[in-house]
Amino acid sequence: MSDPAETAASPCQSCGACCAYSQNWPRFTIEEDEALDLIPPELVNDRLSGMRCENDRCCALQGTIGETTACGIYALRPEVCRTCMPGDAECAMARRRFGLPALR
């Protein structure tokens, strides 16, 4: 689990747009097999190449986009999820899709 002080200050918990941008986005890339084995099988897509999505939304995402969100497997999330940072280009692109203002 993450540090509560760190996550309390995170704009991600009132967004979640990156987790619902595209079913092709939460792809596994450089994870070790041991790390992937920790992700619950029901959250992995049928090709075993990324997170299972319903439409474009990652099945691990909880809450409402643009209001309150959380990752159901935050401590186990794949590398692609760890590298998306608040305010980076991917974040801005996802926020635009949902009509959310860019982070500064």
C-alpha positions in Angstrom: 0.0 0.0 0.0 1.2 3.5 -0.6 1.9 6.2 1.9 -1.4 7.9 2.9 0.2 11.3 3.0 1.5 10.8 -0.6 -1.8 9.6 -2.0 -3.8 12.3 -0.2 -2.0 14.9 -2.1 -2.3 13.1 -5.5 -4.6 14.7 -8.1 -5.0 11.2 -9.5 -7.5 10.3 -6.8 -9.9 12.9 -8.2 -9.3 12.0 -11.8 -8.7 8.4 -13.1 -8.8 9.5 -16.8 -5.6 7.6 -17.6 -7.2 4.4 -16.4 -10.1 4.8 -18.7 -8.4 6.2 -21.8 -8.0 3.1 -23.9 -8.3 -0.7 -23.5 -4.9 -0.9 -25.3 -3.1 1.4 -22.9 -2.7 -0.7 -19.7 -0.3 -3.0 -21.5 2.3 -5.1 -19.8 5.8 -4.2 -21.0 8.8 -4.7 -18.8 7.3 -6.5 -15.8 8.9 -9.6 -14.5 6.8 -12.7 -14.6 6.8 -12.8 -10.8 5.2 -9.3 -10.6 2.6 -10.2 -13.2 1.7 -13.3 -11.3 0.6 -11.1 -8.3 -2.1 -9.4 -10.4 -5.4 -11.2 -9.9 -6.1 -13.3 -13.0 -9.6 -11.9 -13.4 -8.0 -8.5 -14.0 -5.7 -9.7 -16.8 -6.9 -9.7 -20.4 -7.5 -12.9 -22.3 -4.2 -12.3 -24.3 -2.3 -12.0 -21.1 -0.8 -8.8 -22.5 -2.4 -6.2 -20.2 -5.1 -5.3 -17.8 -8.7 -6.4 -18.5 -10.9 -3.5 -19.5 -14.6 -3.0 -19.8 -14.9 -0.8 -22.9 -11.8 1.5 -22.4 -11.9 1.4 -18.6 -9.4 -0.7 -16.6 -11.3 -3.2 -14.4 -9.1 -2.4 -11.5 -10.3 1.3 -11.5 -12.8 2.1 -8.8 -14.9 5.2 -8.5 -16.1 7.9 -10.9 -13.8 9.5 -13.4 -13.2 13.2 -12.6 -14.6 12.8 -9.1 -13.1 10.2 -6.8 -11.1 7.2 -8.1 -8.7 4.6 -6.8 -6.8 1.6 -8.2 -8.0 -1.6 -6.7 -4.5 -3.1 -7.1 -2.4 0.0 -6.6 0.5 -1.8 -4.9 0.5 -4.4 -7.7 -0.2 -2.1 -10.7 1.8 -2.7 -13.8 4.8 -0.6 -14.9 2.8 1.3 -17.5 0.6 2.6 -14.7 3.5 3.5 -12.5 5.2 5.6 -15.2 2.1 7.8 -16.0 2.7 10.9 -13.9 0.2 13.7 -13.0 0.6 16.4 -15.6 2.7 14.5 -18.2 1.7 14.3 -21.8 -0.3 11.0 -21.3 -2.1 12.5 -18.4 -3.0 15.6 -20.3 -4.3 13.6 -23.3 -6.5 11.4 -21.1 -7.8 14.4 -19.1 -8.8 16.1 -22.4 -10.8 13.1 -23.5 -12.9 13.4 -20.4 -13.1 17.2 -20.5 -11.0 17.7 -17.4 -8.6 20.7 -17.1 -4.9 20.1 -17.5 -2.8 19.9 -14.4 -0.3 22.6 -13.8 
